[in-house]
Amino acid sequence: MFNRSKLWALALLAVVFAAGAAAGWAGASWRGARDPGGRGRGGTDAWVDYLTRELALTPAQRDSVRAVLARHRPEMEALWREVHPRYDSLRARMRAEISAQLDAGQQVRYRDLMARLEHQHHTADSARDATGGAKR
């Protein structure tokens, strides 16, 4: 069955996958927030609409929330520009460390899996860009 190191490797893989998915979602949300007019998935309007559904915001509250998001957008963009390269570097190191835990066949499948996930991410970004912020 599984020995202890394989269980740790699988647990680490699951954690890294979850962290990557969460970070991808967060990044996509902030990229969507930069969409002019805020129409993209995760954009300003989408976030205000979500909060309105969840919290029953009044029209005045909606306007105030929209103003808060607009006021802090430049800070968020600057932060993402600063952090994104560090995030990419850490992700690459984690992937290399995970790969080192795998046998040769698993390494090939892991590389293919990561390539597929990257392709899906870039395809989603391209579709969003081509449709003015809306996913196809």
N, C-alpha and C positions, 0 to 999 in steps of 0.2 A: 504494500500500500504506500502511503506517504510517509517519508521520514520527516524529522523535525525541520530540516533546512528547506525541504520542498514546501512544507506548509507555510513557513515564514516567507518564502519567495512568492507563493500564491497570495498570501495576505498582503504583502507589499505591492504586488501587481494590482490587486483590487483597490487598495488605497490610492495608488498613483492614478489609476484609471478614474476613480471617483473625483480626485482632486483635479485632474485634467479636464474632466467633464464640467465640473463646477467653474473652473477658471475660464474655460471656453465659453460657457454660458454668460459669465460676468463680462468677459471681453466683448462678446457679441452684443450684450446689452448696452455697454458704453459706446461701442462703435455705432449702434443704432441710435443712441442718444445724440450723436454728432450729425445725424442725417438732417439736412436743412428742412425745417418744418416738423421734424420729429415724427415722421410717419413710419419709420422702419420698425421691424420687430424689436422690441426693447427700447424704442425711441421714447421721446418725451411724452407724446400723446398716448402711446401704448401704456406707459407707466402711470400716467394720470388716470387713464381709463381703468386700469387694474385697481388702483387705489380707490377709485370711485365705486367700483363694484364691491370691493372688500370692506370698505369703510363707510359707504354711503355719503360721500363728500357732497357738500352743497356746491352750487355754482361758484360762490365766492371762495370756498376752500379750493376748488379745482384751479381757479385763477391764481390763488396764492401758491399752491404747490407747483404749478407750471412756472411761476416767477422764480421760485427757489431753485428749481432745476436749471432754468436759463441762467440765473445769476452764478451758479457754481459750475456750469458746463466748462468754461475755460480752465478752471482749476483741475477738474477731472481729466480733461484732455491732456493737460501738462503732466499730471501724475501718471497717466497711462503711457505717455511717451517716455517717461523716465523709467518706469517699472517694466515695461514690455520687454526690452532687451535682457534684463536680468531674469525675467520669468522664462524667456526662451532658453537662456543659458542653463538655468537650473533644470528645466524640462529635459534638455539634451543630456545633461549629466545623469539624471535619474534614469533615463532610457538606457544609457550605456551601462549603468550599474545593474539594472534589471536584466539586460541582455547577458551580462556576465554570469548571471545565476542560471541561465538556461543552457540546455544542451544544443548541439548544432542544428538539429531539426526544429527545435522550438525557437531558436534565434531567427531562422528564416521566416517562420510563421509570424513571429513577433514583429520583424521588420515589415512584412507584408501588411499586418494588421495596422501598424502605425502609419504606413503609407496610405492605406485605405481611409483611415480616420482623417489624416491631413487632407486628402483629396476631397472627402465629404465636406470638410470645413471650408476649403477654398471654393468648392462648387456652390455651397450655400451663400458665401460672401459674394460670389460673382452673380448669382441669381438675384440677390438682394440689390446689388449695385445696378444691374441691368433693368430692374423694374422700378427704379427710383425709391428703393427702400422696402418694397413689399416682396415677400418670398413668393415664388411661383407655386 
